[in-house]
C-alpha cells in the first residue's frame, strides 16, 4: 500500500506501519510525534471553543469585546451637557463674544499692586501647594496601575540552612548523614494575563483620576486668583468708605460749630446743637465697623498669600478702587466646557468611574496566569549553580470566582449607578458654571448703571447740603432739614463707593466663572514678570493683552506642574518700596465732588472748638 502525503502517514496506526517497507518504518517516530502534538493541542482547541461561552457568561457581548480592544465593560464617551446657545445679555454691546485668552485677566485693571499680590499668592499659597501634592499622588498611583499590567510577582529568594536530623523517629536507619548544610537560591514569577482588560481599565481609571487632580489644581488656582483680586477690591472700597466717612465727620463738626455759635448768639435753640451732635456722632460710629471689615479683608488677603496676618498698608500703600473696563469679552457659553476646571474635573471623574465598570465585569471571567519557579539547591555553596542543582516548574494556571451568589453582578450594578450619578454631577457642574457666569455678567453690567445714577445722587446731595447750610445760617430753614440732608450725603457717598467696587467685583466674578487664569501654571514661575508696587499718585503701566486661543484640556495629565519655590512668609513683594508712608491720605477721584466746608460760614468761627463740644 502506498501512502501519499504527510496527512496520510498520520492516519496509520502502529500495526499498519510495521507491515510495510523499512521506509515506512522510518516514519514511526513522526507518527508518534504527531499524536503527541494532537494531545498537546487539544486543550487549546477546547479553550478556543470556550472563549465565546466565557464572553457570553459576562455582561459584555463578544462583538463589543472585540470592538473595545479585547476589554470587557463599556468604552467611555463624554456625556451630553445642557449649554445655552448664547448669554442672556448677548445683545448688550458691552458683552463681546469673540474668543480671547484669559491667562492674565487681572491685568485689565492696570493695577501694579494687584499684579504683585497675585504673583505672591501664586508662589506662596498653601492651598495651591496642597493641590499640587495631590497631583503628585495621583501621578504615582498611575505608575502603580501601569506596573500591574506586567508580571505582578517577580521575587528572588535565597537561604542557607544548617540542619540536623533526629535519630529518634521512625525509619531513622535511612538517615545517612545527621548534620548537613543546605544552600538555596531561586526566582519566582506570576503573571496574570490581561485577557479581559481588567488591568488596562485600571490604567484608564488611574489616568482619569490624574486628570481630575490636575483639574483640581487648576480649580484651586482659578479660585485663588479671584479671591485675591476680590479681597484687594474690598480693601480699596473700605478704605474709600472710611475716607469719605471721616470727611463727613469733619463737615458735620463744622455744622455743629455753626449750630453752637447760633445758639450762643441766641438765634437757635439747644435742640439744634444736640441734633447736630447726634448726626456727627452717628456718622462717626460707622467708622469702627468699617475698620473691622477692613482688618478682616486684610487678614484674608494675608492668608491667601501664605503669610501670617499683618498690616498690609505698608506694602500696598494708598490707592483707588480698581477701575474696570466698560466692556467684557466672554466668548460663548459652550466655552465653559473647556475653560472651567471644575467642569472638566467632573467629566474626568465620570470617565474614571466608567473604567471601574469594566474592572467589575472582569470578575465574571477566569483569571488566567503564567507561573514559574526556578530553583538552585545544593549542600555546598560551590555546587549551587551547577546544572545538577537546578529544579523548576512553569505553566499556566487559572482561578475563577464561581458561586458568588450575585456579589459580582451587584457590584457591576453599583459601579454603573455610581457612574450615572457622576454624569448627573457633571451636568450639574455645567449648569452651576453657567449660573455663576450670568450672575457675574449682570452684576458687572448693572453696577455700571448703578454707579452712574449714584454719582448723580451724590452730586445732588452735596449741593443740597451746601444750600441747606446757607439757608440755615440765614435762618430760612430749621436744622432738622440740614441734619437729614447730611445723613443722606453720608449714605449716598458710601453707596457710590460700594457701587464702584461692585463693578470690579462683578468683572472678577465673570472671569472666575469663565475659568480664567489656570493657564498661569503653564508658564515658568521663575519667568513671571516682577511688577513694582506703585507709589502714591503713580501712573500704572499698561499691560499687553494676549490674543492667544485658550488651549484645550486634552492631555493635561502629562503637563508638568510648577512646584512653587519656598518663600519666607514675611518676604516683601518684588521691588516693594520701603519708604511708602502708611498714613498718607489717598486722593479723591475727580468724579466724586470734593467735600469742603460750606462757603457761607462766618469769618468769626473760632479756630479751636469750644470746650463744651468734643472734637471728633
Protein Blocks (a to p, Z undefined) as FASTA:
>chain_A
ZZehjklmmmpcfklmmmmcfklmmmmmmmmmmmmmmmmmmmmmmmmmmmmmmmmmmmbd
fklmmmnoppgcjddddddddddfbdfklmpmklccbdcdfklmmlmnopaklmmmmmmm
mmmomklmmmmmmmmmmmmmmmmmmmmmmcfbdcdddddddddddfkbghklmpmblbdc
ddddddddddddffkommmmmmmmmmmmmmmmmmmmmmmmmmmmmmmmmmmmmmmmmmmm
mmmmmmmmmmmmmmmmmmmmmmmnopacfklmmmmmmmmmmmmmmmmmmmmmmmmmmmmm
mmmnopacddfklmnopaddddddfbdcebjaklmmmmmmmlmmmmmmmmmmmmmmmmmm
mmmpccdddddddddddfbfklmmgmklgccdddddddddehklommmmmmmmmmmmmmm
mmmmmmmmmmmmmmmmmmmmmmmmmmmmmmmmmmmmmmmmmmmmmmmmmmmmnopacfkl
mmmmmmmmmmmmmmmmmmmmmmmmmmmmmmmmnopajlmmmpcfklpccdddddehiacd
dddddfbdcddfehklmpccdddddddfklccehiafkbcfkbccdddfkbccddddfkl
cfkbcfbdcfklccZZ
